Amino acid sequence: MAPIPLDPEKQTFLPCPSLPYEPFEKEDYQHDAASNVCTVCRFPTKPSVEVLIQNRRAQRRRLAYRFTLVSVLLLVCLRTLDFTSLRASCSTHLDDISRSWRTIGSPQTPLASSEVKSKRIPLEAHIMSKCPDARDCLRDLVVPAMEKIEDQVDFRLSFIGKTDPHNDGVTCMHGQTECLGNLLELCAAKLYPQPQTYLGFTLCLSLSYPDIPSRELVESCALESGIDKAKLEACTAGQDDDDDGRDRDGEDDGDDDGDDDGHPAWGLLKKSFQRSEDANVTTSCTVRLAGEVRCIRDGGEWKDCEGGSGVKDLVKDVERLYGERNEGGKKEDV
């Protein structure tokens, strides 16, 4: 705004061109050398209430505009990101799983009948909960494949460790914290037999395997997978009221509540160890299909993967075996 010249005859102060935000009193002299005009303005001692209200409203509008602009820019950036390049990212991959398996956290669907399940292809992953190879195996092969073939396989998660026949103890390669991690994942499978729930929980833990079994990690993964934390804690503490002596397939698990110094949960872990030992599996992670070793992840590398180590390779094998088994069943019924 152009300076307001002082009336030299009346010697009065003319109003200033703008008002300040803060209340103060001073005189401001501005001199224009070109016109040799000196302007004197007097600021009021404090702004009026109306002016303060207007100023605050203007500030709020500016803040709202900036927030909206930042939000829009953030959304644009997120939409343009190439999520495939972030495949190894924990949160990104878990989001993919959540979108693919929308039944996580929803009421569990009934298990298939024995007749239908008998036509499914056995698929089993033998792991150690604190093993980086188990993380890679679940993240890069098992879980993505299960998203495509869940209705064609009878999936099982088993664990690798050692049992001591003399003192009913268990030993895990990465220490007792791994034994606790194994037990947490076994309890999740027992309480929630649908793979999309307990396998999602297991993957969530595996992605942060060094922190297993921290309470913060377990609670976060349980919440994300739709698992009741209280039931999980009761199971690991050997206080599972639903334990009827049968495993997730409805078969006698061979455990009694007196095993392992009155702690039936450790009996569940011993049984899983024994299953891996009976299958001659000692390496985490070993994937078995129809009772045969299909692929091994060991030392950060894929080994003994006849037919390929990719998701498409495993899916192709499962679909072939499933087709053969079901086609044969139909011919026998004719």
Summary of the structure (lengths in Angstrom):
residues: 334
radius of gyration: 34.0
end to end distance: 97.0
largest distance: 119.4
contacts: 934
relative contact order: 0.11
helix: 49%
strand: 15%
